[in-house]
Amino acid sequence: LLGGCTAIDLESEFAHDARLQAQILDQSSDRYAGIDPLYLSPELVQRLEDFVGYTRDDRTRVERLQRFMYDEDQLGIAYSTDKTHTAMQLYEARSGNCLSAMNLYVALARHLGVEASFQRVQVQPSWDKRGGLLVLSEHINATGRLDQSIRYVADFTPEIALQQRTSKVLSDTEARSLYFNNLGVEALIAGNYAQAVNYLKNALFLDVNNSIAWNNIGASYNRLGETELAEYSYRAAFERDENSAPAIANLAKFYYAKGDLARAREYERAIERFNASNPYYHFAQGSVAFEDGDLEDARESFEKALELKREEPDFYLALRKVYLAQGKLVEARSLLREANELLALNAEIYRPSSSRLRLLERESVLNNSVESARRILITR
């Protein structure tokens, strides 16, 4: 679970239904086995080898790969939210989302003999001014070891504000499941609900514990009027991830539409408890209060965020701004020192930057922990 957070608490038990489960998990093989997100054409491989040249040093290979991917006189890959691509589709389009870029990056790195895996990280969630959850999303980057002491993280959009201690290295099968989840969401947004279900079924065939895909197939079934399957899928998403606020929000909306107001309110209260135990909720509320000039409310919210999660430099720096505005210079200096010490002592602490490559030359004293973009989540 997210450090400092508790799971969403609901008294209702999830009842497995063999009939509904069989309707959703009805595949015995990968429906899209012919799609390989990591395939590289001979032409692209040759271009890569010509640019990187011969070197036995993995660090040099990774640095040259960064230039090959992003320099304008090479591939010049740019960020776009339009579509999720395979490695070769991205090579042709030259723009795509984070999962698209990591499909290409991981494939190219492995061809060069560099260790490379997909890594999932939680993005800092955001709320509106009334405290309503807007976005709870995930981000994909790549990671691997260059030797026994140095690990790298390659990031397509390093400016994104991520949650500390939420990274998880994925297997290729898990990453493939996320790929079909994204295709399913794109089909859903386009109104192709039956195709969305097909893609999302494949995502679940690859990883039955993919709570994101369970939530999204629930949304697809709901659009198709398959309310029994929709409800079951939303509840399956929550069963697999007790921090799945999007699944709970969808269930609240679902029960309101059915006229089951008591159950809808139960799920709304669960979201309220999720907010109360989430440090980033208090951080968001403090930021709103600070912008409105309410320094005392801002201070209380930032202090609560720090109480729930000590490993987030943004919380120290936000509270420092309040103290500076209040003229409490000693307290402000102390918070700056604590934030800097946290960054200095923990190589894993992530800071938004313009650098797409981080080299971690020592193990962090923090332990990674396992921890979904609107109520329909697409991995960025």
SVG drawing of the C-alpha trace seen along z (x, -y; Angstrom):
<svg xmlns="http://www.w3.org/2000/svg" viewBox="-34 -38 68 60">
<polyline fill="none" stroke="black" stroke-width="0.4" points="0.0,0.0 1.0,-3.6 3.2,-4.6 1.1,-6.5 -2.2,-5.6 -4.9,-3.1 -7.0,-1.1 -10.5,-2.2 -12.8,-0.6 -16.0,1.0 -18.1,3.5 -19.5,5.2 -17.9,8.5 -17.1,9.3 -18.9,12.5 -17.2,14.4 -19.7,15.4 -18.5,18.2 -21.0,17.4 -20.1,13.7 -16.4,14.5 -16.5,17.0 -18.3,14.4 -15.4,12.0 -12.5,14.3 -13.5,16.4 -10.1,16.7 -7.8,19.7 -5.0,17.9 -3.8,14.4 -6.4,13.0 -3.7,10.7 -0.7,12.9 0.4,11.4 0.9,8.0 4.3,7.6 4.8,4.1 8.6,4.7 9.2,5.8 12.0,3.8 12.4,3.9 15.8,4.7 16.0,1.1 15.5,-0.4 18.0,2.0 20.6,1.0 20.0,-2.7 20.4,-2.2 23.7,-0.2 25.1,-2.8 24.4,-5.6 25.5,-3.9 28.6,-2.2 30.7,0.3 31.1,-0.1 31.3,2.4 30.3,-0.2 26.6,0.0 26.5,-3.6 27.7,-4.9 25.1,-2.7 22.3,-4.1 23.5,-7.7 23.7,-7.2 20.3,-5.5 18.8,-8.6 20.2,-10.8 19.0,-8.4 15.5,-8.4 15.1,-12.1 17.6,-14.3 15.8,-16.2 18.4,-15.1 17.7,-11.5 14.2,-10.0 13.1,-13.1 10.3,-11.3 7.8,-13.7 5.1,-13.3 1.4,-12.9 -1.6,-11.5 -3.4,-10.6 -2.6,-6.9 -0.7,-4.0 1.8,-2.6 4.0,0.4 7.7,-0.3 7.5,-0.3 4.3,-2.4 6.0,-5.0 9.1,-5.0 6.8,-5.8 4.6,-8.3 7.4,-10.0 5.0,-10.9 3.1,-8.9 2.5,-8.5 4.8,-7.1 3.9,-3.4 4.6,-3.9 8.0,-5.4 8.9,-2.7 7.9,0.0 10.5,-1.5 13.1,-2.2 13.0,1.2 13.2,3.0 16.2,0.8 18.0,1.1 17.7,4.9 19.0,5.1 22.1,3.2 22.5,5.7 21.5,3.3 19.2,4.6 15.8,2.9 12.4,3.4 9.2,1.5 8.5,-0.3 5.1,-1.6 4.9,-4.6 1.9,-6.4 1.4,-10.0 0.5,-12.5 -3.3,-12.6 -5.2,-15.8 -8.5,-17.1 -10.8,-20.0 -11.4,-22.9 -14.3,-21.0 -12.2,-18.0 -13.6,-15.8 -11.1,-13.4 -10.3,-14.3 -7.3,-12.2 -5.6,-9.2 -3.2,-7.9 -0.1,-5.9 3.1,-6.5 5.5,-4.2 9.3,-4.5 12.1,-2.0 14.8,-0.8 17.8,1.5 21.2,2.2 24.4,1.0 26.5,2.9 26.2,4.1 26.2,0.6 24.5,-1.6 20.9,-1.5 19.3,-3.8 15.8,-5.1 14.9,-6.3 11.9,-8.6 10.0,-10.0 8.2,-12.8 10.5,-13.5 8.6,-16.7 5.6,-14.8 5.1,-15.0 5.2,-11.4 4.5,-9.8 7.5,-8.7 7.9,-5.0 5.4,-3.7 7.6,-2.3 7.1,1.4 9.1,3.2 6.8,5.0 7.1,8.2 6.8,8.1 3.4,9.8 2.2,7.2 3.4,4.4 1.6,6.2 -1.5,6.3 -1.3,2.5 -0.8,2.0 -4.1,3.7 -5.7,1.8 -4.8,-1.4 -6.1,-0.2 -9.3,0.7 -9.6,-2.8 -8.9,-4.4 -11.7,-2.3 -14.0,-3.1 -13.4,-6.9 -14.0,-6.5 -17.4,-4.8 -16.3,-1.4 -17.5,0.4 -17.5,4.0 -13.9,3.5 -13.0,2.0 -14.3,5.1 -12.2,7.4 -9.0,5.5 -9.7,5.4 -10.6,9.1 -7.2,9.7 -5.6,7.4 -7.2,9.5 -6.2,12.8 -2.6,11.6 -2.9,10.3 -6.1,11.3 -5.0,9.0 -4.9,5.9 -7.3,3.8 -7.1,1.0 -8.4,3.3 -11.2,4.6 -12.3,1.0 -12.2,0.1 -14.0,3.2 -16.7,2.3 -17.0,-1.1 -17.2,0.6 -20.0,3.0 -21.8,0.1 -21.8,-1.8 -23.2,1.4 -26.0,1.6 -24.6,4.8 -25.1,3.6 -24.6,6.9 -21.2,7.4 -20.3,3.7 -21.1,4.0 -19.2,7.3 -16.1,5.8 -16.0,2.7 -16.2,4.8 -13.5,7.1 -11.3,4.0 -11.7,3.0 -11.1,6.5 -7.7,6.6 -6.7,3.1 -8.2,1.7 -6.8,-1.7 -8.8,-1.8 -10.6,-5.0 -11.7,-5.2 -13.5,-1.8 -15.3,-3.0 -16.2,-6.3 -17.6,-4.3 -19.6,-2.1 -21.1,-5.2 -22.1,-6.6 -23.4,-3.2 -25.7,-2.8 -27.0,-6.4 -28.0,-5.6 -29.8,-2.4 -31.6,-4.4 -29.8,-2.5 -29.1,-5.7 -28.1,-4.0 -25.4,-1.9 -24.2,-4.8 -23.8,-6.9 -21.8,-4.1 -19.3,-4.2 -19.1,-8.0 -18.3,-7.8 -15.5,-5.3 -14.0,-7.9 -14.2,-10.5 -12.2,-8.1 -9.7,-7.6 -9.2,-11.3 -8.8,-11.7 -6.1,-9.1 -4.3,-10.2 -1.4,-12.6 -1.7,-14.0 -5.3,-15.0 -4.1,-17.2 -1.3,-18.5 -3.8,-19.5 -6.1,-21.1 -3.2,-23.0 -2.2,-24.3 -5.7,-25.6 -5.7,-27.3 -2.3,-28.8 -3.4,-30.2 -6.5,-31.7 -4.3,-33.4 -5.5,-31.2 -2.2,-30.5 -3.5,-28.7 -5.6,-26.2 -2.6,-25.7 -0.3,-25.0 -2.7,-22.5 -3.1,-20.7 0.6,-20.5 1.4,-19.3 -1.2,-16.6 0.3,-15.5 3.8,-15.3 2.3,-13.3 1.0,-10.8 4.1,-10.6 7.5,-11.8 9.3,-10.8 7.9,-13.5 10.1,-16.6 7.2,-18.6 5.4,-18.5 8.4,-20.1 8.8,-22.7 5.1,-23.6 5.0,-24.0 8.2,-26.1 6.4,-28.5 3.7,-29.0 6.3,-29.7 8.1,-32.2 4.8,-34.0 4.2,-34.1 7.7,-35.4 8.8,-32.2 12.3,-32.1 13.9,-29.6 11.1,-27.1 11.4,-27.7 15.1,-27.1 14.7,-23.9 12.2,-22.5 14.5,-23.3 17.3,-21.5 15.1,-18.4 14.0,-18.4 17.6,-18.6 18.7,-15.9 15.9,-13.6 17.1,-14.1 20.7,-13.6 20.2,-10.4 17.8,-8.7 18.8,-8.1 15.3,-6.8 13.6,-10.1 12.2,-11.4 12.2,-15.1 10.5,-16.5 13.2,-17.8 14.2,-18.2 16.5,-15.1 15.2,-11.9 18.0,-9.8 18.8,-9.3 21.7,-7.2 21.3,-5.9 24.7,-5.1 23.6,-3.6 20.7,-1.8 18.1,-3.9 17.3,-3.5 13.7,-3.6 11.9,-0.4 9.9,-0.5 6.2,0.4 3.4,1.5 0.6,-0.7 -6.3,-4.8 -6.6,-9.1 -10.1,-10.0 -12.7,-7.4 -11.4,-5.6 -7.7,-5.1 -5.2,-5.0 -1.5,-4.4 0.4,-7.4"/>
</svg>
